[in-house]
Structures are given as C-alpha cells and as structure tokens.
Amino acid sequence: MLFEQLGLSTELLKAISDSGYKHPTPIQSKAIPVILEGRDVMGAAQTGTGKTAGFTLPLLRRLEVYANSSMSPAKHPLRALILVPTRELAIQVHENVKNYGKYTRLKSSLVFGGVNIEPQTDVIRSGIEILVATPGRLLDHIQQKNLNLSSIEIFVLDEADRMLDMGFLPDIVKILNLLPDNRQNLMFSATFSDEIKKLAKQFLRNPVLIEVARQNAVSDLITHSVYTVDSKRKIKVLIDLIKQKKLNQVLIFTKTKSGSDRIAKQLMKESIAASAIHGDKNQQQRCHALNAFKQGAIRALVATDVAARGLDIAELSCVVNYELPNNPEDYVHRIGRTGRAGIKGDAISLVSLEEQKNLRDIEKLIQKKIEVKQIFTNDVAPVLKNTLRASKITSDFDKKRNLPADNKNLETTDFCTEVIFFNGERSIRENAQTRIEHDPLFTQPYVSRESKLQKNLLNRKVNKFPLKSLPALFFPSTNRK
C-alpha cells in the first residue's frame, strides 16, 4: 500500500515524500482511514512502528479546512490537543506535526514544564490550531487563562499507559472535564492494561480497536543479548563493549539520576564522549545533550527511564541496559529506541546476580529467551553465565580448564585467574601472577606489593635509625609457691 491510497492531501503527501517515506506502516495503514472517518480510536502498536504519524497525519488532514494566513489570533482557535507524558515526547510529537504540516497554513506549538512559561504564553495567545502539551503545564496555562479549550475538535491521549504510571490520572480527568462533549477522541499506546481500558470507557465513544501486534511485543529487527557480570565490574565491561564493538552511538539506560551522571563521568575519563539526561537536568541541558548525541558530537548518552519513551534517534544501532528496570514493560520501551524504521538494532543488557529475577520477568513478558553471552575484557575477570556464582566454581567451569573436581592445588588459569581455597571452598582471584601451591587448610599467604624503591627507602631508614635493645624493667619471678 502507498500513502496516496489513504486519502491524504497533496500537501501532506509532499511532506511525507520529503521525509523519505513511501509505504505506511501497519498501524498507519489501519488507523489513518478510520480517523479520517471521524471515529474514536484505540491504537496499540509496539514502539517504533510509526504510531505518532498514525494520528498526526489524519489530524492534519481533518484540520486543513481551517488553514488560513490571517495574523489575527481569533482566526486561529485551538482545535486539536495532543496530551503526552514527558517533555521529550512532546518535542518529538511536535516535530512530527511541524514536518508533516509544513506545506499547510496550520499553526502549532508545544508547552511543557521546567522552562519559562512566558514565551509559551506569547505563542499561544498569537493563535494556534494544534497544541502538544504535558498535563501539568497545560493546567498551569488554563489556570492563568492563557488557553480556551472550548473549540477542541480532536483530543489525542498518547502513551496512555505511561501517563498512569507517572500518576497523571487526576490531571487527565481535570482536562477531560474542560473539553467540549462533541469531539473526536484518539488513544494511542504501546500497551493497554486493564486500568487503561477502564479510563478509555470514560471518554471514548464506540472506539475502533486497532492492534497490529500483541501487547508488549518487540521488533523482530532487534537482537537481544545478556552479559552476566558483577555490579562492581559493570562499568569496565561497558567501556570494553563500547571500544571493542566500536559503538559510535549508544544509548545507555540506568535506574537512578546519580547513576547516570556517574557513568557519564567515568566514560569521559576513558576518552568516550558522553553526557547524561534525567529529570534533574533542565530543558536546555537535556535538549543540548540530545542534539549533540544526534549530531554525533557525543558517543554515549546515559539516561534514566525518562528517555525510554519519546526519543526518536535516526538509525540508533545499540541500546545498553546498564541496569535492568524493575518494571519489565519499561524494557520494551527502552529497547524500542533502536530497531526503528526498518533498521536493525542491538539490545545489550548487563545483568548482575541480583537482577536475575528481573531478567526472567522480561523474558516472560516478551515471550523470548534472551541469549547469554560470555565476554573477556582486558582487566576484568570473565563474565560467567547465569548459573555460575563468583564465589564458587562449578564442575563445568573446572572441566573447561581441565581441572579435576577434587584438585587441591592452586592452578593459574589461562586468563590470569587462580584458584584458591577458603574454608574448604574453592574461589577465584583475578590477575594472579605466580604459580604457588598451598595447603587447603590455609588461606592465601600475604604477598607484599611494595616496589623496589619503597623497599630501598625503608632499608635506608632502618640503617640510619637502627633499632636498639632495651634492658628489661623487671624480671618475672621464677619461684612460685
């Protein structure tokens, strides 16, 4: 199917051609005709399948009849509201609106928190037909009487599941109560939970359900892999992966804001240009980091789940989960930043023993067993498979090194790891330099790491100030009765 067959205008088709698209995605081919009919829609599709264009294009087509070149704000009343959960997603959606509507005379803008409200107010009061907004800042404008929602004809709730996860349900209800009854409603999301369906019943009228993939499905273009590694060694493994795989553009996800800052600093120390984005960064800092990443000025972008949705980076080849998310659905949205627009991508996860349960939950959700790989780094012990604990060596591990299971002698392995004994249990120690035999009843003897220079200085000090014996102050009595 071609876009020309979907009933879009010449202006929109020209903009689509400028973007390099010829064939609509499944969600676009199914949703666009239904939306053009004026029906309410519940659209579910896996992330990266083009669902933003799936509602942006028909929205522009329906509003084209109101396009005009008048400078009067009264000639440009607000007719469409697109509600999104995050600033990043608001920027992405507004870029779609501008790109596809550039040959029309429709005016659009976006509002979100974290920035000065006055410039947004000036643009809104100048007159716009389409507004992309986050809930909190939208209510701020309404409270200040900068906005009038009485002319809204199309209402879009994007990423509805994320809205509920972020606690926006009360704000959504307030906004819905301010909208006119006679309007078209569109709800798009990657997933539809029972809570989302309950919300949909409150404002959708006989909606058409459009699902082009099962819930929580992931793109077949994405290759999943797991490296099991101790938490303390993750940063070394990450650096080694970036350098060995020559990843010139990699998006790295962490759980915490402080963690993302710390990882970005450590990557910079290893001459890997990196930056971090999270909720504590202001909008200018986040936009600057994202633009630098898109333009190739930085090699690694470290982000919290605030960036799991809404980031649209062309041809992003790799996403790394430095830490697995607690919610397995967030994994789907994280890796959805790669494998987009028909281009293959890699999803790499660094998993510690404490995260094994999270990994199993993710595999259960996506209904796929993720391959566990083994890697070797320059200065890190080998990353072992899930069943191997760092404190013990299994029989399979022994077999690979031709060690008998009852061997009591310490052997230096091929990759500078030696086997030692603590309380009768066998353990591994990294970077062994010598081959020493030990009695299994004793622990590893102390080996001084002092350099020759340190030893010489110590000897000089001892020679200069020799130790002298002192006479005893008393003698113990030997005649005890």
C-alpha positions as CSV (number, residue, x, y, z in Angstrom):
1,M,0.0,0.0,0.0
2,L,1.1,3.6,-0.7
3,F,0.3,6.8,1.2
4,E,-1.6,8.0,-1.9
5,Q,-4.2,5.4,-1.2
6,L,-5.0,6.6,2.3
7,G,-6.9,9.8,1.4
8,L,-4.3,12.3,2.4
9,S,-3.9,15.7,0.7
10,T,-1.3,16.8,-1.8
11,E,0.4,19.0,0.8
12,L,0.7,16.1,3.3
13,L,1.9,13.7,0.6
14,K,4.6,16.1,-0.4
15,A,5.8,16.4,3.2
16,I,5.8,12.6,3.5
17,S,7.9,12.3,0.4
18,D,10.4,14.9,1.8
19,S,10.8,12.7,4.8
20,G,11.7,9.8,2.6
21,Y,8.7,7.6,3.3
22,K,6.8,5.7,0.6
23,H,4.9,3.0,2.3
24,P,2.8,3.3,5.5
25,T,3.5,1.0,8.5
26,P,0.7,-1.4,9.5
27,I,-0.6,0.9,12.3
28,Q,-0.7,3.9,9.9
29,S,-2.5,2.0,7.1
30,K,-5.1,0.8,9.5
31,A,-5.5,3.9,11.7
32,I,-5.4,6.7,9.2
33,P,-8.6,5.8,7.2
34,V,-10.6,5.2,10.4
35,I,-9.5,8.6,11.9
36,L,-10.4,10.4,8.7
37,E,-13.9,9.0,9.1
38,G,-14.2,10.8,12.5
39,R,-14.3,7.6,14.6
40,D,-12.8,7.3,18.1
41,V,-9.8,5.0,18.0
42,M,-7.8,2.9,20.5
43,G,-4.5,2.3,18.8
44,A,-2.0,-0.3,20.1
45,A,1.3,-0.9,18.5
46,Q,4.8,-1.7,19.6
47,T,7.1,1.2,20.0
48,G,9.0,2.3,16.9
49,T,6.2,1.4,14.4
50,G,5.2,4.9,13.5
51,K,2.1,5.4,15.6
52,T,2.8,9.1,16.1
53,A,2.4,9.7,12.3
54,G,-0.6,7.3,12.5
55,F,-2.6,10.0,14.3
56,T,-0.6,13.2,13.2
57,L,-1.3,12.8,9.5
58,P,-5.1,12.3,9.7
59,L,-5.3,15.0,12.4
60,L,-3.7,17.5,10.0
61,R,-5.9,16.3,7.1
62,R,-9.0,17.0,9.1
63,L,-7.9,20.4,10.2
64,E,-6.7,21.6,6.8
65,V,-10.1,23.2,6.1
66,Y,-9.4,25.7,8.8
67,A,-5.9,26.7,7.5
68,N,-5.6,30.5,6.8
69,S,-2.9,33.1,6.6
70,S,-4.6,35.7,8.8
71,M,-2.5,37.2,11.6
72,S,-5.4,37.6,13.9
73,P,-5.5,35.2,16.9
74,A,-9.2,34.9,16.5
75,K,-8.7,33.2,13.2
76,H,-6.6,30.5,14.8
77,P,-8.6,29.0,17.6
78,L,-7.2,25.9,19.3
79,R,-8.9,22.9,17.6
80,A,-6.6,19.9,18.5
81,L,-5.0,18.9,21.7
82,I,-2.3,16.2,22.0
83,L,-1.5,15.2,25.5
84,V,1.8,13.4,26.2
85,P,3.5,12.4,29.5
86,T,7.1,13.8,29.0
87,R,8.9,16.8,27.6
88,E,11.0,14.5,25.3
89,L,7.8,13.0,23.8
90,A,6.2,16.4,23.4
91,I,9.2,17.6,21.4
92,Q,9.1,14.5,19.2
93,V,5.4,14.7,18.5
94,H,5.6,18.5,17.8
95,E,8.4,17.8,15.3
96,N,6.1,15.4,13.5
97,V,3.4,18.0,13.4
98,K,5.7,20.6,12.0
99,N,7.4,18.3,9.5
100,Y,4.1,16.9,8.1
101,G,2.2,20.2,8.2
102,K,4.9,22.4,6.8
103,Y,3.0,22.9,3.5
104,T,-0.2,23.7,5.2
105,R,-1.1,27.0,6.9
106,L,-1.9,25.4,10.2
107,K,-0.1,26.8,13.3
108,S,1.1,24.6,16.1
109,S,3.0,24.9,19.4
110,L,4.0,22.9,22.5
111,V,4.0,23.5,26.2
112,F,5.8,21.6,29.0
113,G,7.2,22.3,32.4
114,G,10.7,23.1,33.5
115,V,11.1,26.2,31.4
116,N,9.9,29.8,31.5
117,I,6.1,30.0,30.9
118,E,6.1,33.5,29.4
119,P,7.4,32.6,25.9
120,Q,4.9,29.7,25.7
121,T,2.1,32.2,26.7
122,D,3.1,34.6,23.9
123,V,3.0,31.9,21.2
124,I,-0.4,30.5,22.5
125,R,-2.0,34.0,22.5
126,S,-0.9,34.6,19.0
127,G,-3.2,31.9,17.9
128,I,-2.6,28.2,17.1
129,E,-4.8,25.3,15.9
130,I,-2.7,22.4,17.3
131,L,-1.2,22.2,20.8
132,V,1.1,19.4,22.1
133,A,1.3,19.5,25.9
134,T,2.2,17.8,29.1
135,P,-0.6,17.7,31.7
136,G,0.9,19.8,34.5
137,R,2.0,22.8,32.3
138,L,-1.3,22.6,30.4
139,L,-3.2,23.1,33.6
140,D,-0.9,26.0,34.5
141,H,-1.9,27.8,31.3
142,I,-5.5,27.1,31.8
143,Q,-5.4,28.4,35.4
144,Q,-3.7,31.6,34.0
145,K,-6.4,31.9,31.4
146,N,-4.0,31.6,28.5
147,L,-5.9,28.8,26.9
148,N,-9.5,28.1,25.9
149,L,-10.4,24.5,25.2
150,S,-14.0,25.2,24.1
151,S,-13.1,24.8,20.4
152,I,-11.3,21.5,20.7
153,E,-12.5,19.1,18.0
154,I,-9.8,16.4,18.3
155,F,-8.3,15.1,21.5
156,V,-5.3,12.7,21.5
157,L,-4.0,10.9,24.5
158,D,-0.6,9.5,23.6
159,E,1.3,6.9,25.7
160,A,-1.7,6.5,28.0
161,D,-0.1,3.7,30.0
162,R,2.9,5.9,30.8
163,M,0.5,8.6,31.9
164,L,-1.0,6.4,34.5
165,D,2.4,5.1,35.6
166,M,3.5,8.7,36.3
167,G,0.4,9.5,38.3
168,F,-1.2,11.8,35.8
169,L,-4.7,10.3,36.1
170,P,-6.1,13.2,38.3
171,D,-4.8,15.8,35.8
172,I,-6.2,13.9,32.8
173,V,-9.7,13.8,34.5
174,K,-9.5,17.5,35.1
175,I,-8.6,18.2,31.4
176,L,-11.3,15.9,30.1
177,N,-13.9,17.8,32.1
178,L,-12.8,21.0,30.4
179,L,-13.2,19.6,26.8
180,P,-16.4,20.0,24.8
181,D,-18.6,16.9,24.6
182,N,-18.7,16.9,20.8
183,R,-15.2,15.9,19.8
184,Q,-13.2,13.0,18.3
185,N,-11.0,11.1,20.8
186,L,-7.9,9.1,20.0
187,M,-5.9,7.0,22.4
188,F,-2.6,5.6,21.4
189,S,-0.2,3.5,23.5
190,A,2.3,0.7,23.2
191,T,0.2,-1.3,25.8
192,F,-3.3,-1.4,27.1
193,S,-3.7,-2.6,30.6
194,D,-7.0,-3.0,32.5
195,E,-6.6,0.4,34.0
196,I,-6.1,2.0,30.6
197,K,-9.2,0.2,29.3
198,K,-11.2,1.5,32.3
199,L,-10.1,5.0,31.5
200,A,-11.0,4.6,27.8
201,K,-14.5,3.8,28.7
202,Q,-14.9,7.2,30.4
203,F,-14.3,9.3,27.3
204,L,-14.2,7.1,24.2
205,R,-17.4,6.6,22.3
206,N,-17.7,3.2,20.4
207,P,-14.0,3.2,19.7
208,V,-12.4,1.1,17.0
209,L,-9.6,-1.0,18.5
210,I,-6.6,-1.2,16.2
211,E,-3.8,-3.7,17.3
212,V,-1.1,-4.5,14.8
213,A,1.0,-6.6,17.3
214,R,0.5,-8.4,20.5
215,Q,0.9,-6.4,23.7
216,N,4.5,-5.9,24.8
217,A,5.8,-7.3,21.5
218,V,9.3,-6.2,20.5
219,S,10.5,-5.6,17.0
220,D,12.0,-8.6,15.1
221,L,14.7,-6.3,14.0
222,I,16.2,-6.1,17.5
223,T,18.8,-8.6,18.6
224,H,18.8,-9.3,22.4
225,S,21.8,-10.3,24.4
226,V,22.8,-10.5,28.0
227,Y,26.2,-10.4,29.7
228,T,26.2,-11.6,33.3
229,V,28.6,-9.5,35.3
230,D,29.1,-8.4,38.9
231,S,27.7,-5.0,39.7
232,K,31.1,-3.6,40.6
233,R,32.6,-4.6,37.2
234,K,29.8,-3.3,35.0
235,I,31.5,0.0,34.2
236,K,34.6,-1.8,33.0
237,V,32.6,-4.2,30.9
238,L,30.6,-1.3,29.4
239,I,33.7,0.6,28.4
240,D,35.2,-2.6,26.9
241,L,32.0,-3.2,24.9
242,I,31.9,0.3,23.5
243,K,35.6,0.1,22.5
244,Q,35.6,-3.5,21.2
245,K,32.3,-3.2,19.2
246,K,33.3,0.3,18.1
247,L,29.9,1.7,19.1
248,N,29.9,5.3,17.8
249,Q,26.4,5.9,19.0
250,V,25.0,4.1,22.1
251,L,22.1,4.9,24.4
252,I,22.7,3.6,28.0
253,F,19.8,3.2,30.5
254,T,20.2,3.3,34.3
255,K,17.8,3.3,37.2
256,T,18.9,6.5,39.0
257,K,19.8,10.1,38.2
258,S,23.1,9.9,40.2
259,G,24.0,6.7,38.5
260,S,23.6,8.2,35.0
261,D,25.8,11.2,36.0
262,R,28.4,8.9,37.5
263,I,28.6,6.6,34.4
264,A,28.9,9.6,32.1
265,K,31.8,10.9,34.0
266,Q,33.6,7.5,34.1
267,L,33.1,7.2,30.3
268,M,34.6,10.7,29.8
269,K,37.7,9.6,31.8
270,E,38.1,6.8,29.3
271,S,38.0,9.3,26.4
272,I,34.5,8.3,25.4
273,A,32.5,11.5,24.8
274,A,29.3,11.1,26.9
275,S,26.5,13.1,28.5
276,A,23.6,12.3,30.8
277,I,19.9,13.3,30.7
278,H,17.4,12.8,33.6
279,G,14.7,14.6,35.5
280,D,17.1,16.9,37.4
281,K,18.5,18.4,34.2
282,N,16.7,21.5,32.9
283,Q,15.2,21.5,29.5
284,Q,18.1,23.4,27.9
285,Q,20.6,20.9,29.2
286,R,18.5,17.9,28.0
287,C,18.0,19.4,24.6
288,H,21.7,20.3,24.2
289,A,22.7,16.7,25.2
290,L,20.2,15.1,22.9
291,N,21.1,17.3,19.9
292,A,24.8,16.6,20.5
293,F,24.1,12.9,20.5
294,K,22.0,13.0,17.3
295,Q,24.7,15.0,15.6
296,G,27.5,12.7,16.7
297,A,29.3,15.2,18.9
298,I,29.0,12.7,21.8
299,R,29.3,9.0,21.6
300,A,27.3,7.8,24.5
301,L,24.1,9.2,26.0
302,V,23.3,7.9,29.6
303,A,19.6,8.3,30.6
304,T,17.1,7.2,33.1
305,D,13.7,5.9,32.1
306,V,12.6,9.5,31.4
307,A,14.1,8.9,27.9
308,A,12.6,5.4,27.5
309,R,9.8,6.9,25.5
310,G,9.8,9.9,23.3
311,L,13.4,9.7,22.0
312,D,13.4,9.3,18.2
313,I,17.0,8.9,17.1
314,A,17.5,8.1,13.4
315,E,19.4,4.8,12.9
316,L,20.4,4.2,16.5
317,S,22.2,0.9,16.3
318,C,22.6,0.0,20.0
319,V,20.8,0.3,23.4
320,V,22.5,-0.9,26.6
321,N,20.7,-1.6,29.8
322,Y,23.4,-0.9,32.3
323,E,20.7,-1.8,34.9
324,L,17.5,-3.7,34.2
325,P,14.3,-1.9,35.0
326,N,12.1,-3.1,37.9
327,N,9.1,-2.9,35.6
328,P,9.6,-5.4,32.7
329,E,7.4,-3.3,30.4
330,D,10.0,-0.5,30.6
331,Y,12.5,-2.8,29.0
332,V,10.2,-2.9,25.9
333,H,10.2,0.9,25.7
334,R,13.9,1.2,26.4
335,I,15.0,-1.1,23.6
336,G,12.3,0.4,21.3
337,R,14.7,3.3,20.8
338,T,16.6,1.0,18.3
339,G,15.4,-1.2,15.6
340,R,13.2,1.6,14.2
341,A,12.1,2.4,10.6
342,G,13.2,-1.0,9.3
343,I,16.8,-0.7,10.5
344,K,18.3,-3.5,12.7
345,G,19.5,-2.8,16.2
346,D,21.1,-4.4,19.2
347,A,19.8,-4.5,22.8
348,I,22.5,-5.4,25.3
349,S,21.9,-5.9,29.0
350,L,24.5,-6.1,31.8
351,V,22.9,-8.3,34.4
352,S,24.2,-8.9,37.9
353,L,23.1,-11.9,40.1
354,E,20.7,-9.6,41.9
355,E,18.9,-8.8,38.7
356,Q,18.3,-12.4,37.6
357,K,14.6,-12.2,38.6
358,N,14.1,-9.0,36.6
359,L,15.6,-10.9,33.6
360,R,13.2,-13.8,34.0
361,D,10.3,-11.4,34.2
362,I,11.4,-9.7,31.0
363,E,11.8,-13.0,29.1
364,K,8.3,-14.0,30.3
365,L,6.8,-10.7,29.1
366,I,8.4,-10.7,25.7
367,Q,8.0,-14.5,25.4
368,K,11.5,-14.9,24.2
369,K,14.7,-16.4,25.8
370,I,17.5,-13.9,25.7
371,E,20.9,-15.3,24.7
372,V,23.5,-15.1,27.4
373,K,27.0,-14.3,26.1
374,Q,30.4,-14.7,27.6
375,I,32.9,-11.9,27.2
376,F,36.5,-11.3,28.2
377,T,37.9,-7.9,28.9
378,N,41.4,-6.6,29.3
379,D,41.3,-6.1,33.1
380,V,38.1,-7.8,34.2
381,A,37.6,-11.5,35.1
382,P,35.5,-13.4,32.6
383,V,31.8,-12.8,32.7
384,L,30.2,-16.1,33.6
385,K,26.8,-17.5,32.8
386,N,23.7,-17.1,35.0
387,T,24.2,-20.3,36.9
388,L,27.8,-19.5,37.9
389,R,28.4,-17.6,41.1
390,A,31.5,-15.6,41.5
391,S,32.3,-17.2,44.9
392,K,32.3,-20.8,43.6
393,I,33.5,-22.8,40.6
394,T,31.1,-25.4,39.2
395,S,32.2,-28.7,37.8
396,D,31.5,-27.4,34.2
397,F,33.8,-24.5,34.9
398,D,36.5,-26.9,36.1
399,K,36.2,-29.1,33.0
400,K,36.8,-26.1,30.7
401,R,40.2,-25.7,32.5
402,N,41.0,-29.4,32.7
403,L,40.9,-29.3,36.5
404,P,39.8,-32.4,38.4
405,A,36.9,-31.7,40.8
406,D,39.0,-32.8,43.8
407,N,42.1,-31.0,42.9
408,K,43.5,-29.3,46.0
409,N,46.4,-27.4,44.3
410,L,46.2,-23.9,43.2
411,E,46.5,-23.6,39.4
412,T,46.9,-20.4,37.4
413,T,44.3,-20.3,34.6
414,D,44.9,-19.2,31.0
415,F,43.5,-15.7,31.7
416,C,45.4,-14.9,34.9
417,T,42.8,-16.2,37.4
418,E,44.0,-18.6,40.1
419,V,42.0,-21.0,42.2
420,I,42.4,-20.6,46.0
421,F,40.7,-22.2,49.0
422,F,38.8,-20.5,51.8
423,N,37.4,-22.7,54.5
424,G,37.4,-25.7,52.2
425,E,35.5,-23.9,49.3
426,R,37.1,-23.1,46.0
427,S,37.1,-19.5,44.9
428,I,38.7,-17.4,42.1
429,R,41.0,-14.5,42.4
430,E,41.7,-12.2,39.5
431,N,45.1,-11.3,37.9
432,A,47.2,-14.0,39.5
433,Q,50.9,-13.5,38.6
434,T,52.6,-16.6,40.1
435,R,52.0,-20.3,40.4
436,I,52.1,-21.3,44.1
437,E,51.0,-24.4,45.8
438,H,49.0,-24.0,49.1
439,D,47.8,-26.2,51.8
440,P,44.0,-26.2,51.5
441,L,43.7,-25.7,55.3
442,F,45.2,-22.2,55.0
443,T,44.3,-19.1,53.1
444,Q,46.3,-17.2,50.5
445,P,49.6,-16.0,52.1
446,Y,50.4,-12.3,52.2
447,V,52.5,-11.1,49.3
448,S,54.0,-7.7,49.6
449,R,53.2,-5.3,46.8
450,E,56.0,-2.8,47.8
451,S,58.1,-1.6,44.9
452,K,61.9,-1.8,44.9
453,L,62.1,1.9,45.5
454,Q,59.9,1.7,48.6
455,K,62.0,-1.2,50.0
456,N,65.2,0.7,49.4
457,L,63.8,3.8,51.2
458,L,62.7,1.6,54.1
459,N,66.1,-0.1,54.4
460,R,67.9,3.3,54.4
461,K,65.6,4.5,57.2
462,V,66.3,1.4,59.3
463,N,70.1,1.7,58.7
464,K,70.0,5.4,59.7
465,F,68.0,4.8,62.8
466,P,68.9,1.2,63.9
467,L,66.7,-0.5,66.5
468,K,68.4,-0.9,69.9
469,S,67.5,-3.4,72.5
470,L,66.4,-2.0,75.8
471,P,67.0,-3.5,79.3
472,A,64.1,-5.2,80.9
473,L,62.5,-3.1,83.7
474,F,61.6,-6.2,85.7
475,F,62.2,-9.9,85.8
476,P,59.4,-12.3,86.2
477,S,59.6,-14.3,89.4
478,T,60.6,-17.9,88.9
479,N,60.0,-19.1,92.5
480,R,56.3,-19.6,92.7
481,K,54.7,-21.4,95.6
